[in-house]
């Protein structure tokens, strides 16, 4: 099965991309609040979303009815410099958006395997499908914590899998991770892939060609028949 061609929006620079993506996600959240009186957003960490977070946090919507969670997380405390939760708290849960509820993916357990059941319960308690999920992508083709060579990659990418979250360990991951699984991510009402730079555009083009899903895991999102995927890119 080959990857489908997702809808793609190209922007001249990161500021324009951040504004466009923030407006789209804010509209998704407003729609969720209007229809269901609440909305849920899953976001990624890393360096790329910083400008997007700042713009989204300034958008006028009823943030008290929004729940924000993570696509994936390193198994480190929120105070750690590489914590996605810490990044989201500093960059997104500010200003108007400080009123949103946050659901993290770490607890006091010693590793993600030991903490898995409790984290899974947190995600299971959230309204699903999510109103929006914003993914990133690495130069190795990983998205979420779907890393090439990951110890539970096949399970995480199973489109029929029942797990909501899974631990993930991989050479390219650094710390042990915990990640939402493909059915949860791809099942969101709107799925965005936020990438910047010509290198990542080339990886995405490669991923759209026939090939092994586990070699370039972003292919699993591209190929998922139900994913309402849009690519937001700038040079």
Buried (B, 14 or more C-beta within 10 A) or exposed (E): EEBEEBEBBEBEEBEBBBBBBBEBBBBBBBBBBEEEEBBBBBBBBBEBBBBBBBBBBEBEBBBEBBBBBBBBBBBBEBEBEEBBBBBBBEBBBBEBBEEBBBBBBBBEBEEBBEBBEEBBEBBEEBEBBBBBBBBBBBEBBBBBBBBBBBBBBEBBBBBEBEBBBBBBBBEEBEEBBBBBBBBBBBBBBBBBBBBBBEEBBEBBEBBBEEBEBBEBBBBBBBBBEEBBBBBBBBE
